[in-house]
Amino acid sequence: MVIMYFFLQYRIMESPKAIPCPWDLNTYFGRWMYYSWITNPKLNFTSSAMIEEAKLIHFSCLYGSISNDITDTKLLYKHQIYENVIHPDTNEIQNTFGRLSFMPIGKAFLVAVLLSQLTKNTSSYAWHGLNQSYDAFVNFTNRNGDTKFIQTTQFRFGISMLAATVTSTFAAFHIERFLVSKICHPIPYRFIPLITLAGASFINVPIMRYKEIIEGVRIYDCNKEKFAGLKGI
């Protein structure tokens, strides 16, 4: 919830004033609806041409040069594409598989496979590794803008992703084996992958986000002036 709050706070401040919003962003419900809207899984199938058009329209709004021929409906749709695809800090196009809108698809597939592999040690370990690699990649894709992916930091990112994947995979697998040996009832048994993934995330996320945890994230006031670096996520 805290991550979503600051994510939306930054997005709201960066959004062009000319673009209408269907929800009241001064309320938690309105922000939740807005977050759900810009992470719609259908947006993963947006073409490169539509993304470039959305970027053009977005910056046209920022500089007050938007065409009067564009309807509010089209403007809102292009804004939805921009918010989904473009990183809010770097203005770079995010990798499709690392976007928050792809997570429902990716995680549903991985959890379904993990559920079918509960009794198979070797394949279960491999799928846990793939799942934790995916989580680390999502965290890397949505990293804070202050955490630049440049030549001097690439090795550090590589070590972080490797450490996050290996340690969280090890934890997830052994948590799963422990629960499988203790739980016999068929209904709780089906929740074992969910419990193991949640437990592994306690390792994966802090390792991938250690820079934000140690140094904090940028916080701005309504005038877009930085006034704090909040430590922790």
Buried (B, 14 or more C-beta within 10 A) or exposed (E): EEEBEBBBBBBBEBBBEBBEBEBEBEEEEBBBBBBEBBBEBEBBEBEEEBBEBBBEBBBBBBEEEBEEEBEEEEBBBBBBBBBBBBBBBBEEBBEBBBBBBBBEEBBEEBBEBBBEBBEEEEEBBBBBBBBBBBBBBBBBBBBBBBBEEEEEEEEEBEEBBEBBBBBBBBBBBBBBBEBBEEBEEEEEEEEBBEBBBEBBBEBBBBBBBBBBBEEBBBEBEEEEEEEEEEEEB
